[in-house]
Structures are given as C-alpha cells and as structure tokens.
Amino acid sequence: MHKLTIHPSKILREDNTFFNTIALIVASSVLYVLNSKMQPSGQMAVFWPMNAIMVGLFCRFSFFNKAYYYLILFISLIFWNGIQGSVSAGSTLIALSNVCSIMMLANSILFEREPASQILKINALRLYSYCLITALICSILGAYGFSLESQGQYWSIYPVWFSEQFSTSVLILPFLLTCNGRFLPQKFAFSQVMPVCLLLVTLVLSGCSGVVGSLSVTLPALIWCALSYTLPTTCLITLLAGGLEVLMVDTQWLHFGGNEHLIQIISARMGISSIAISPVIVAVSVQSINTLVKQLSARANYDYLTRVHSRFGLYEKLKIREQKSASTLLNVLLLDIDHFKTINDTHGHDCGDNVLSAFALRVKEIVGEQGIVARMGGEEFAVVLPDATDDNGFLLAEEIRADIEKMEVPWGGEHLTLTVSIGVSHGEAPHKEVVDAFDKLLSEADQYLYQSKNLGRNRTSAAPSVMTKHLAYTAH
C-alpha cells in the first residue's frame, strides 16, 4: 500500500529542552485560546483542531513524545481552564481526554517508523484507522467530563464528541504531516486552476441546495485535485474544503429534512471524513507512482555499475536534443578498453567491474560538461560532443587516451594499468534527425575503432583529413 512520507522538521532541536518547553507552552496556549473562541458558551465546539495540530507537532518533532512534554501540555490546559474560571472535575477530565488523545494518536503514528530511520512513512488508510480508534476510545473520557460540566446526557454527548474528534483529525493530520511549504507549481498554467475551480463550484452548489446529501458532489472535484496537484497541496485543499463543509453542517446552513438534527450532524461528519480521506489516498498513490516512474527511468537511463548513461539513456538524451535544437554538429567517440578480457581472466570479474567503474569515472571527469558519456556494452563506451568541430573531438579523444595510459587501478595489492583504443567520427546532424545522424556516426566511429585495434591499440583513429591535420600540427 502507498504511504504518506513524513520528514522530521529541524526548526527545533532535541537538546534545547528549555526552549522546547516554552515553544510547547506557547503553542498549546495559543491553540487553546483560539479554539475556545470558536466554542459557543456551554456547548461543545463545532471545530476543535487543537488536538490534531498538537499530534502533528509531536510527530514532526518526535522528541516531544516523552512523558515530560505531555505533562507540560496537561498543566498548560489546566492553567487555561483556571484562567477561564472553569477548574472542576469535568474540565480536568476534558483536559486529560485531550492529552490522552494526542498521546495515543501520536504514538500510533510514530509506531510506524522503521528502526534507525528518521523518515516516517504511514499508510493513509492506517492513519484513518488510528484517527477512528483514538476518537472512539478517548471520547469516552472527554464526553463524560463534558456531561459533568453541562449536566447533559452522556449518550447524547459521546457521539457528537467522537464525530468531531474523528473528522477533525482526518481533515487536519494529512496536511500537517506532509506539509513542506511548497504548494504552488513552479510554472503556472490555466489548466492547473480548473480542478480547484470545479471544487469551488461544487461547494457553492452544495451550499445553495441546502441538502446535506449534496456534500458528496464535491468528491469528483477533490479526486481531480488529487490527480493534478502534489500531495501537500491536495491535503491543504482537502482540509479547507472539508472544514467548510463541517461548518456548513454544524451551523445548519444545510438542512436534513427531519427533526433529528443531532444524529444527522454526526452522520454528516462521518461522511465528510470518508470523503476527505479519499483524495488523500489518491494523491499518495499518484505520488508513489510518479516516484516509481522516476526510479525506473533513472535505472533505464543510467548504467548501474559505471553510473554513466546507458545505451538507452544516451538515445533518450539525443531524442530530447532532436526536439529542441536546430541542425548541429556531432563528434562521436567510441572507446574500448584494451585487453579487458585478460583482466577478467587473470583477476576475476570483480576486478573487471572495478576497472570499468574507475575507467568510466575518469572519462566522465575529463569530458565534464562538454558532452555525454555512455556505456554501450561490455568494455565499450561512447562520448558524444554536440556543437563541436572535428578538432575538438580528436583532441578530447587524445586527452582521454593519454590520461588513461597514466591511470592506475588498485586491486589486491597491485596497481593495474590500462590503455584504451578510440575511434572518432564527425558530421552534421540535421534538425529532427539527430538520432539517425548519431547512428551513422557511431557506425563510422566503430570502423575507426577497429582501425586503432589493428594498428596496435592505445591510439586514436579518425577520418584521414582529421589525422593529416593532427599530424601536421604535432610536426610543428
């Protein structure tokens, strides 16, 4: 199953206990005051995001997950109860219920972390399950405390308390756990706005209809958002849309066609939670698929052993250039390590692999940004230089050959020396025909490579005009 990836935040440091304590007190105090302002006097809160936000804090900064910090949080809540003049058995049980809810849900999420790993991954459906189980258990205490405070009936309070805790956690936690500060695309296009525009339209339509069942009309738009945007952006959109729907239900903007308003609110909250988790699951799946595609592409485009382009990767680079560039000049260098079979037979294939890796790394260092290095198969490599004259290709080939001749590869107490034979070709690659031109030049470079082999190896061969020019230059 695809998972949400939760990277730990580094804003706070574990060793700074005093500062962390102050930060926790300030955060809990601000959230308590803001949440209290949202709570009608003598009634349960319509929306109490404090618990979910604190769970996000304890998961992003996992060092908070200690008895000391939970005790500080509990004392902070009791203190603010006292400020509001409501220190009683009921308010104390409510504060304890909130702390237990935060502790249980945070520990459930952190339990998913693999040993010795800083990155936490959790399945979206398991997160949904943890929110459900935590709300079911911890609401027992909270609802009882509120029944003592309000003198209300416990069994009418419990489902409302549970549904609020559950729906709020499902809405808020995916966003808090995946938030990376990047929500807008690097390049803006009008088509990218269409999913969120459809979501806004469906929210307005569901609000205007006045019927709670119309809330489900937003689901296709949310799924489209999940398919179009990144996971953190989808989680943010889901949070905002779900929060608005909760407010529409709790403030009776939407009506239910009956008198059992309390039961319908609970039902609507559960439905909204289920709707809210769906686009998150889709977004996680899309993110995982995109990551897998990138990994497979990287594996196909690069040779695993030598870390240079594979034959397939070289052709992909050339195809991209074919689409973007006008006519260009190409130099193609074909390199073959001399007597490589002898190295394998004498020292073993592990030694051969080590030689290939060292050779490819050195060639890549010499070529740098001038061109593309690729392993064509076995001990044969290609270097492609775009926009270069024939002199550039031949001179680079000679630089590679001379450098490899001086190179030593340590193995088993010995220092192995290498030489390389090179064939060089040069020609024009017309627009939209770069790949075809490369194939012809590769075949020509292969002929010159065999010429280098036949002439005794450890040499560079090219067209007669290039060789004549080079000999005349060295003679002077």
C-alpha positions as CSV (number, residue, x, y, z in Angstrom):
1,M,0.0,0.0,0.0
2,H,1.2,3.5,-0.8
3,K,2.3,5.6,2.1
4,L,2.5,9.2,3.3
5,T,6.1,10.2,3.8
6,I,6.6,12.4,6.9
7,H,10.0,14.1,7.1
8,P,11.1,15.3,10.5
9,S,11.3,19.1,10.9
10,K,14.5,20.7,12.1
11,I,13.2,24.0,13.4
12,L,13.6,22.8,17.0
13,R,16.5,20.8,18.4
14,E,16.1,17.9,20.8
15,D,18.9,19.1,23.2
16,N,17.3,22.5,23.9
17,T,14.7,21.3,26.5
18,F,14.1,24.8,27.9
19,F,13.3,26.4,24.6
20,N,11.2,23.4,23.5
21,T,9.2,23.6,26.7
22,I,8.5,27.3,26.1
23,A,7.6,26.6,22.5
24,L,5.1,23.9,23.6
25,I,3.5,26.1,26.2
26,V,3.1,29.0,23.8
27,A,1.7,26.7,21.0
28,S,-0.8,25.0,23.3
29,S,-1.8,28.3,24.9
30,V,-2.5,30.0,21.5
31,L,-4.4,27.0,20.2
32,Y,-6.5,26.7,23.4
33,V,-7.4,30.4,23.3
34,L,-8.3,30.3,19.6
35,N,-10.3,27.1,20.0
36,S,-12.1,28.5,23.0
37,K,-13.2,31.5,20.9
38,M,-14.7,29.1,18.4
39,Q,-16.7,27.2,21.1
40,P,-20.2,28.5,21.9
41,S,-20.7,29.1,25.6
42,G,-21.8,26.0,27.4
43,Q,-21.8,23.9,24.2
44,M,-19.4,21.5,22.5
45,A,-17.0,23.0,20.0
46,V,-18.1,23.0,16.4
47,F,-14.5,22.5,15.4
48,W,-11.6,21.8,17.8
49,P,-8.4,21.5,15.8
50,M,-6.1,21.8,18.8
51,N,-5.6,18.0,19.3
52,A,-4.9,17.3,15.7
53,I,-2.4,20.2,15.4
54,M,-0.6,19.0,18.6
55,V,-0.4,15.5,17.2
56,G,1.2,16.9,14.0
57,L,3.7,18.8,16.2
58,F,4.6,15.7,18.2
59,C,5.1,13.7,15.0
60,R,7.1,16.3,13.2
61,F,9.3,16.8,16.3
62,S,9.3,13.2,17.6
63,F,11.5,14.1,20.6
64,F,8.3,15.8,22.1
65,N,6.9,12.3,22.5
66,K,8.0,12.0,26.2
67,A,6.1,11.9,29.5
68,Y,7.7,15.3,30.5
69,Y,6.2,17.2,27.5
70,Y,2.8,15.5,27.9
71,L,2.8,16.6,31.5
72,I,3.7,20.2,30.4
73,L,0.8,20.1,27.9
74,F,-1.6,18.9,30.6
75,I,-0.5,21.6,33.1
76,S,-0.9,24.2,30.3
77,L,-4.5,23.1,29.7
78,I,-5.4,23.1,33.4
79,F,-3.8,26.6,33.7
80,W,-6.0,28.0,30.9
81,N,-9.1,26.3,32.4
82,G,-8.3,28.2,35.6
83,I,-7.9,31.5,33.8
84,Q,-11.4,30.9,32.4
85,G,-12.7,30.1,35.9
86,S,-13.7,26.5,35.0
87,V,-11.3,24.3,37.1
88,S,-13.5,21.4,38.1
89,A,-13.6,17.6,37.9
90,G,-15.4,17.9,34.5
91,S,-12.9,20.3,32.9
92,T,-10.0,18.3,34.3
93,L,-11.3,15.2,32.7
94,I,-11.7,17.0,29.4
95,A,-8.1,18.3,29.6
96,L,-7.0,14.7,30.4
97,S,-9.0,13.4,27.5
98,N,-7.3,15.8,25.1
99,V,-3.8,14.9,26.3
100,C,-4.6,11.2,26.1
101,S,-6.0,11.7,22.6
102,I,-2.8,13.5,21.5
103,M,-0.6,10.9,23.1
104,M,-2.4,7.9,21.7
105,L,-2.7,9.2,18.2
106,A,0.9,10.5,18.1
107,N,2.3,7.2,19.4
108,S,0.2,5.2,16.9
109,I,1.7,7.2,14.0
110,L,5.2,7.2,15.4
111,F,5.0,3.4,15.8
112,E,5.1,3.2,12.0
113,R,8.7,4.5,11.9
114,E,11.3,1.9,10.9
115,P,14.1,1.3,13.3
116,A,17.1,3.7,12.9
117,S,15.2,5.7,10.3
118,Q,14.5,9.4,10.6
119,I,11.8,9.4,7.8
120,L,8.4,8.1,8.9
121,K,6.0,6.5,6.4
122,I,2.4,5.7,7.1
123,N,-0.3,4.1,5.0
124,A,-3.2,6.6,4.5
125,L,-5.8,4.1,5.5
126,R,-3.9,3.2,8.6
127,L,-3.8,6.9,9.6
128,Y,-7.6,6.9,9.0
129,S,-7.9,3.9,11.3
130,Y,-5.7,5.4,14.0
131,C,-7.9,8.6,14.0
132,L,-11.0,6.4,14.3
133,I,-9.8,4.2,17.1
134,T,-8.3,7.1,19.1
135,A,-11.5,9.1,18.8
136,L,-13.6,6.1,19.9
137,I,-11.5,5.5,23.0
138,C,-10.6,9.0,24.2
139,S,-14.0,10.4,23.6
140,I,-15.3,8.2,26.4
141,L,-13.4,10.4,28.9
142,G,-14.0,13.7,27.2
143,A,-17.7,13.1,26.8
144,Y,-18.0,12.1,30.4
145,G,-16.2,15.3,31.5
146,F,-18.5,17.4,29.4
147,S,-21.6,15.7,30.8
148,L,-20.4,16.7,34.3
149,E,-19.9,20.3,33.2
150,S,-23.1,20.7,31.2
151,Q,-25.3,18.3,33.2
152,G,-26.2,16.7,29.9
153,Q,-26.9,13.1,28.9
154,Y,-23.7,11.1,28.3
155,W,-25.0,9.0,25.4
156,S,-26.2,12.1,23.5
157,I,-22.8,13.8,24.1
158,Y,-20.5,10.9,23.3
159,P,-21.3,10.5,19.5
160,V,-21.1,14.3,18.9
161,W,-17.7,14.5,20.7
162,F,-16.4,11.4,18.9
163,S,-17.5,12.5,15.5
164,E,-15.8,16.0,15.9
165,Q,-12.6,14.5,17.1
166,F,-12.5,11.9,14.3
167,S,-13.4,14.2,11.5
168,T,-11.1,17.0,12.6
169,S,-8.1,14.6,12.8
170,V,-8.8,13.1,9.4
171,L,-9.1,16.6,7.9
172,I,-6.0,18.2,9.5
173,L,-3.4,15.5,10.0
174,P,-2.6,14.6,6.4
175,F,-1.8,18.2,5.7
176,L,0.3,18.7,8.9
177,L,2.3,15.6,8.3
178,T,3.1,16.2,4.7
179,C,3.4,20.0,4.6
180,N,6.7,21.1,3.1
181,G,5.9,24.7,2.4
182,R,5.6,24.3,-1.4
183,F,2.0,24.4,-2.6
184,L,2.2,26.4,-5.9
185,P,3.6,24.9,-9.1
186,Q,6.9,26.3,-10.5
187,K,5.2,27.0,-13.8
188,F,1.7,28.3,-13.9
189,A,-0.9,27.2,-16.5
190,F,-4.6,27.9,-16.6
191,S,-5.4,24.2,-16.9
192,Q,-3.9,23.8,-13.4
193,V,-6.6,26.0,-11.9
194,M,-9.5,24.1,-13.4
195,P,-9.7,21.3,-10.6
196,V,-9.8,23.8,-7.8
197,C,-12.3,25.9,-9.7
198,L,-14.6,22.9,-10.1
199,L,-14.3,22.2,-6.4
200,L,-15.3,25.8,-5.6
201,V,-18.3,25.5,-7.9
202,T,-19.4,22.2,-6.3
203,L,-19.0,23.7,-2.8
204,V,-21.3,26.6,-3.8
205,L,-23.8,24.3,-5.4
206,S,-23.9,22.0,-2.3
207,G,-24.4,25.1,-0.1
208,C,-27.1,26.6,-2.2
209,S,-29.0,23.3,-2.4
210,G,-29.4,23.3,1.4
211,V,-29.4,19.4,1.5
212,V,-26.7,17.5,3.3
213,G,-26.5,14.8,0.7
214,S,-25.3,17.3,-1.8
215,L,-21.9,17.3,0.0
216,S,-20.9,14.2,-1.9
217,V,-21.0,16.2,-5.2
218,T,-17.5,17.6,-4.2
219,L,-15.9,14.2,-4.3
220,P,-15.1,14.1,-8.1
221,A,-13.6,17.6,-7.9
222,L,-11.4,16.5,-4.9
223,I,-10.3,13.4,-6.8
224,W,-9.4,15.6,-9.8
225,C,-7.3,17.9,-7.4
226,A,-5.6,14.8,-6.1
227,L,-4.6,13.7,-9.7
228,S,-3.5,17.2,-10.6
229,Y,-1.6,18.6,-7.6
230,T,1.1,17.4,-5.2
231,L,0.3,15.5,-2.0
232,P,0.8,18.5,0.3
233,T,-1.4,20.8,-1.9
234,T,-4.1,18.1,-2.1
235,C,-4.1,17.7,1.7
236,L,-4.4,21.5,2.1
237,I,-7.3,21.7,-0.4
238,T,-9.0,18.8,1.4
239,L,-8.6,20.4,4.8
240,L,-10.1,23.7,3.6
241,A,-13.0,22.1,1.7
242,G,-13.7,19.6,4.5
243,G,-13.6,22.3,7.2
244,L,-16.0,24.5,5.2
245,E,-18.4,21.5,4.8
246,V,-18.2,20.8,8.6
247,L,-19.1,24.5,9.3
248,M,-22.0,24.3,6.8
249,V,-23.4,21.3,8.6
250,D,-22.9,22.4,12.1
251,T,-24.3,25.9,11.6
252,Q,-27.4,24.3,9.9
253,W,-26.7,26.1,6.6
254,L,-27.6,22.7,5.2
255,H,-30.8,21.1,6.4
256,F,-31.7,17.4,6.6
257,G,-35.4,17.2,6.0
258,G,-36.1,15.9,9.5
259,N,-36.1,16.8,13.2
260,E,-33.2,14.6,14.3
261,H,-30.6,17.3,13.8
262,L,-28.0,15.9,16.2
263,I,-28.0,12.4,14.6
264,Q,-27.7,14.0,11.1
265,I,-24.8,16.1,12.2
266,I,-22.9,13.0,13.4
267,S,-23.8,11.2,10.2
268,A,-22.6,14.1,8.0
269,R,-19.3,14.5,9.9
270,M,-18.6,10.8,9.4
271,G,-19.4,11.1,5.7
272,I,-17.2,14.2,5.3
273,S,-14.3,12.3,6.9
274,S,-14.7,9.5,4.5
275,I,-14.9,11.9,1.5
276,A,-11.9,13.8,2.9
277,I,-9.6,10.7,3.1
278,S,-10.4,9.6,-0.5
279,P,-8.4,12.3,-2.3
280,V,-5.5,11.9,0.1
281,I,-5.3,8.2,-0.7
282,V,-5.4,9.0,-4.5
283,A,-2.7,11.7,-4.1
284,V,-0.5,9.3,-2.1
285,S,-0.9,6.7,-4.9
286,V,-0.2,9.2,-7.6
287,Q,2.9,10.4,-5.7
288,S,4.1,6.9,-5.3
289,I,3.5,6.1,-9.0
290,N,5.4,9.2,-10.0
291,T,8.3,8.3,-7.7
292,L,8.4,4.8,-9.1
293,V,8.4,6.1,-12.7
294,K,11.3,8.4,-11.9
295,Q,13.2,5.5,-10.3
296,L,12.6,3.2,-13.3
297,S,13.5,5.9,-15.7
298,A,16.8,6.5,-13.8
299,R,17.5,2.8,-13.8
300,A,16.9,2.6,-17.5
301,N,18.8,5.8,-18.4
302,Y,21.9,5.0,-16.4
303,D,24.2,2.1,-16.2
304,Y,24.1,0.6,-12.7
305,L,27.7,-0.3,-12.5
306,T,29.5,2.7,-14.0
307,R,27.0,5.4,-13.2
308,V,27.2,6.9,-16.7
309,H,24.4,6.8,-19.2
310,S,23.2,3.5,-20.6
311,R,22.8,3.0,-24.3
312,F,19.0,3.6,-23.9
313,G,19.7,6.7,-21.8
314,L,22.0,8.1,-24.5
315,Y,19.3,7.7,-27.1
316,E,16.8,9.4,-24.8
317,K,19.1,12.4,-24.4
318,L,19.6,12.6,-28.1
319,K,15.8,12.4,-28.7
320,I,15.3,15.4,-26.4
321,R,18.0,17.3,-28.2
322,E,16.4,16.3,-31.5
323,Q,13.1,18.0,-30.5
324,K,14.8,21.2,-29.1
325,S,17.7,22.1,-31.4
326,A,18.2,23.1,-34.9
327,S,20.9,21.5,-37.1
328,T,24.0,20.7,-35.1
329,L,27.5,19.2,-35.4
330,L,28.3,16.0,-33.6
331,N,31.5,14.3,-32.6
332,V,31.2,10.6,-31.7
333,L,34.0,8.9,-29.8
334,L,33.9,5.1,-29.4
335,L,36.2,3.9,-26.7
336,D,37.2,0.3,-26.0
337,I,39.5,-0.8,-23.0
338,D,42.4,-2.8,-24.4
339,H,42.8,-6.4,-23.3
340,F,39.9,-6.2,-20.9
341,K,39.2,-9.9,-21.3
342,T,42.7,-10.6,-19.9
343,I,41.9,-8.5,-16.8
344,N,38.8,-10.6,-16.2
345,D,40.5,-13.9,-16.8
346,T,43.6,-13.1,-14.7
347,H,42.0,-11.2,-11.7
348,G,38.3,-12.1,-11.9
349,H,35.1,-10.4,-12.8
350,D,35.0,-8.3,-9.5
351,C,38.3,-6.8,-10.6
352,G,36.9,-6.2,-14.1
353,D,33.8,-4.4,-12.6
354,N,36.2,-2.2,-10.5
355,V,38.2,-1.3,-13.6
356,L,35.1,-0.4,-15.6
357,S,33.8,1.8,-12.8
358,A,37.2,3.6,-12.4
359,F,37.6,4.0,-16.2
360,A,34.0,5.4,-16.6
361,L,34.5,7.8,-13.7
362,R,37.8,9.1,-15.2
363,V,36.4,9.6,-18.6
364,K,33.4,11.4,-17.2
365,E,35.7,13.7,-15.2
366,I,37.7,14.5,-18.4
367,V,34.6,15.1,-20.6
368,G,32.8,17.2,-17.9
369,E,30.0,19.3,-19.4
370,Q,31.4,19.1,-22.9
371,G,29.4,16.0,-23.8
372,I,27.6,12.8,-22.9
373,V,29.3,9.7,-21.7
374,A,27.5,6.3,-22.1
375,R,28.3,2.7,-21.7
376,M,27.4,0.9,-24.9
377,G,28.0,-2.6,-23.6
378,G,30.8,-4.6,-22.0
379,E,34.0,-2.6,-22.0
380,E,32.9,-0.3,-24.8
381,F,31.9,3.4,-24.1
382,A,30.7,6.3,-26.2
383,V,31.2,10.0,-25.9
384,V,29.0,12.4,-27.8
385,L,30.1,16.0,-28.3
386,P,27.4,18.3,-29.7
387,D,28.3,21.6,-31.4
388,A,31.9,20.8,-31.7
389,T,34.4,20.8,-34.6
390,D,36.3,17.7,-35.7
391,D,39.4,19.0,-34.0
392,N,37.6,19.2,-30.7
393,G,36.6,15.5,-30.9
394,F,40.0,14.3,-31.8
395,L,41.8,16.4,-29.2
396,L,39.5,15.2,-26.5
397,A,40.0,11.6,-27.6
398,E,43.7,12.0,-27.3
399,E,43.4,13.7,-23.9
400,I,41.3,10.7,-22.7
401,R,43.8,8.2,-24.2
402,A,46.8,9.8,-22.6
403,D,45.2,10.2,-19.2
404,I,44.0,6.5,-19.2
405,E,47.6,5.4,-20.1
406,K,48.8,7.1,-16.9
407,M,46.0,5.7,-14.8
408,E,46.5,3.0,-12.1
409,V,43.7,1.0,-10.6
410,P,44.5,-0.6,-7.2
411,W,43.4,-4.2,-6.8
412,G,44.6,-6.9,-4.3
413,G,47.9,-5.1,-3.5
414,E,48.6,-4.5,-7.2
415,H,48.2,-1.4,-9.4
416,L,46.7,-2.3,-12.7
417,T,47.5,-0.1,-15.7
418,L,45.1,0.4,-18.7
419,T,45.1,1.6,-22.2
420,V,42.2,2.5,-24.5
421,S,41.7,2.4,-28.2
422,I,39.4,5.1,-29.7
423,G,37.6,5.8,-32.9
424,V,36.3,9.3,-33.7
425,S,33.7,10.4,-36.3
426,H,32.4,13.8,-37.1
427,G,29.4,15.1,-39.0
428,E,26.3,17.2,-39.2
429,A,23.0,16.3,-37.5
430,P,20.1,18.0,-39.2
431,H,17.1,19.2,-37.2
432,K,14.8,16.3,-36.2
433,E,17.4,13.8,-37.4
434,V,19.9,13.8,-34.6
435,V,19.3,10.1,-33.7
436,D,19.7,9.0,-37.3
437,A,22.8,11.0,-37.7
438,F,24.3,9.6,-34.5
439,D,23.6,6.0,-35.7
440,K,25.6,6.7,-38.9
441,L,28.4,8.4,-37.0
442,L,28.5,5.6,-34.4
443,S,29.0,3.1,-37.2
444,E,31.8,5.2,-38.7
445,A,33.4,5.6,-35.3
446,D,33.3,1.8,-34.9
447,Q,35.2,1.3,-38.1
448,Y,37.9,3.7,-36.9
449,L,38.0,1.9,-33.5
450,Y,38.8,-1.3,-35.3
451,Q,41.5,0.5,-37.2
452,S,43.0,1.6,-33.9
453,K,42.9,-2.0,-32.7
454,N,44.5,-3.3,-35.8
455,L,47.3,-0.7,-35.6
456,G,48.4,-1.9,-32.2
457,R,45.9,-0.5,-29.8
458,N,46.3,2.5,-27.4
459,R,45.7,5.0,-30.2
460,T,43.1,7.3,-31.7
461,S,41.9,6.9,-35.3
462,A,39.6,9.2,-37.3
463,A,39.0,10.4,-40.9
464,P,42.2,10.8,-43.0
465,S,41.6,14.6,-43.2
466,V,41.5,14.8,-39.4
467,M,44.5,12.6,-38.9
468,T,46.5,14.6,-41.5
469,K,45.7,17.8,-39.8
470,H,46.7,16.4,-36.4
471,L,50.0,15.1,-37.7
472,A,50.8,18.4,-39.4
473,Y,50.0,20.2,-36.1
474,T,52.2,17.8,-34.0
475,A,55.1,18.1,-36.5
476,H,55.2,21.8,-35.9
